[in-house]
């Protein structure tokens, strides 16, 4: 099992879905805009400190991710967040970064995925990975 919390004052809210396309020499070319590159870089830097010594090389995994956003307005610590960004798009970039860093061989190994968003006094991202 691997478990950790990455404190972040500002959690990237750009999603993997925000890739752009341009046409060069009559062919579509996909690219990442600057804000997506910055989010990927931030995730890689924070996640890089928690890469397990041994990669989850095969077999099904359970991934639990709790996104803890800084409290604003009248929200309370631990209250569920029901505003953008949506969990699916937001989590894809994180999963891809974890794969690139060697947490697991392929994100298709994630057979159980629990993603939650909260308002929190201590903003950041909690991650737990376990073989199932």
Number of C-alpha atoms within 10 A of each C-alpha: 11 14 13 13 17 17 14 16 12 10 17 18 16 18 21 18 13 13 14 11 13 10 9 8 6 7 9 11 11 11 13 15 12 10 14 20 14 14 19 20 13 16 20 17 13 15 19 15 10 17 15 15 8 9 13 21 12 11 13 16 20 17 21 17 21 17 25 27 25 18 18 10 5 5 14 13 15 15 13 16 18 12 8 9 15 14 18 12 15 19 19 15 19 19 20 17 20 21 17 14 18 18 23 23 16 16 18 12 17 18 13 14 13 11 14 17 21 21 20 20 14 15 21 21 18 16 18 15 20 15 16 11
